[in-house]
Amino acid sequence: MQRVLIDIALVEREIDRARRLFGMFYEVFAQRGTSFGPSLAAHDAIASDCYQAIRQAAPRIFSGPLLKPVCYMEHGYSPATMRRGIQMSRLLGEANPFPLIRIPWDRDQPWQSVFLHEVAHNLQADLGIWQENRQAVVRRMLQSTRNPFLTSVYGRWHKEIFADLAAILLGGPAAAWGMADFLAQPVPRTMTYRPGGAHPTAYLRVQMLAEMLRRLGFARDSEQLTRTWQTLYQREGGHRIPPQLISSASRVIPAVVDEIAFQTRRNLAHRALADIILFSREDQAAIREGANALIHRQSRDVMNLPPRFLVSAAAYALASGRAAPQQLARQVINLLNQQSGNARMKPALNAPLRLVA
């Protein structure tokens, strides 16, 4: 009889697991039948294009087709993500089959650079460089600073720094400005260090964005961003950041940016992040032209602009003050859905899908 009771419990566990799977995915996919459906499909297209950018620059970096990221909406202050393959307690330990990216209800506009940051978290996991990246940062910090505290802090921050730098490679200078705008908070929050936190202190984080722009050759944007940030936040006015982090920033930040974005990785076939996510001055010029086309509602001129670049073009168009926000959002969302529809019309690969942890 005890064996029967155990068998019943095992069956009930599987039923409960299926129930939870159905519940979670129903909540995600049922939103596609609401008025938010076009916006979610547009963000899906942006996320998919970020993966496509790597496939174009490094065709063999992924060993096969992957289930695409899926976006859904939920309450919250900022976007967030659940990576492919992680075990989820809400699914009784089942692995998440594809990247899930949460978009707050009020942040469904297509010019949110922080969305590229969340996609980048999934790219880091799917590229298999999560641990390799952390080990490289820790080793670089130990060699250059000989300081256990700095080594521990930047080792803990490596995931968020990677996502920030990858977002700039995906969207260009506009992504850096967008994330700086997101991080611009009152002085006490921006200049307070949180022990044990995974996110870099915002005051230092934007300095890393500026350094990345400088390394990519966008010196003007880098200087302007640095000047703007230093005008808003002056460390002489008081802060709650350990002196070691402040005094070492000018020499540590360039080293960290170099290590994460420009040093080769074994799992990238001995290439650097900047080698597999390419961004050039020509890309920036195309984004600027796209922004001008959006301002003048010339949709045909931006039909061939990659979805990830449309995010930046929309941000520039909005910042110009010459495009009404709601009208611009509808225009870009429609463009992204048209691009996605055209892509589905092309012959599909017959290779089977494979889940990658």
Number of C-alpha atoms within 10 A of each C-alpha: 6 7 8 9 10 11 12 11 12 12 12 12 13 12 12 14 17 15 12 16 17 13 12 13 11 11 14 17 15 11 15 16 9 9 9 14 14 17 23 24 20 25 28 21 25 25 26 20 19 24 21 15 18 21 15 13 13 17 13 12 16 16 9 13 14 18 14 18 23 20 24 25 19 16 12 13 11 15 22 19 20 18 24 23 17 16 16 12 9 11 18 15 11 16 16 18 19 20 25 21 24 21 24 16 16 12 17 20 23 27 26 20 27 23 28 27 27 27 27 27 24 23 22 19 19 21 15 17 16 17 13 12 24 19 14 19 25 20 15 19 24 16 11 12 14 12 12 11 14 18 20 15 19 22 22 19 20 24 22 18 25 23 22 27 26 29 29 26 27 27 26 26 22 25 29 28 22 19 22 23 13 14 16 16 15 10 18 12 16 19 20 16 20 13 9 10 11 16 17 20 21 20 27 18 21 23 21 26 26 28 26 27 23 16 15 18 13 18 15 12 17 24 15 12 22 18 13 12 17 13 9 14 20 13 14 6 7 12 19 15 18 10 10 11 18 14 10 12 16 14 11 20 20 17 17 24 20 17 21 24 22 17 16 18 18 12 15 18 11 11 15 19 22 17 18 18 22 17 17 13 12 9 16 19 11 18 27 20 16 27 28 21 18 25 21 12 16 14 16 12 14 23 16 12 19 20 28 27 27 28 28 29 30 30 23 23 24 19 12 12 10 13 20 11 15 9 10 22 19 15 17 26 22 17 21 28 20 14 18 19 12 10 12 10 8 8 7 8 8 7 8 8 12 12 15 18 16
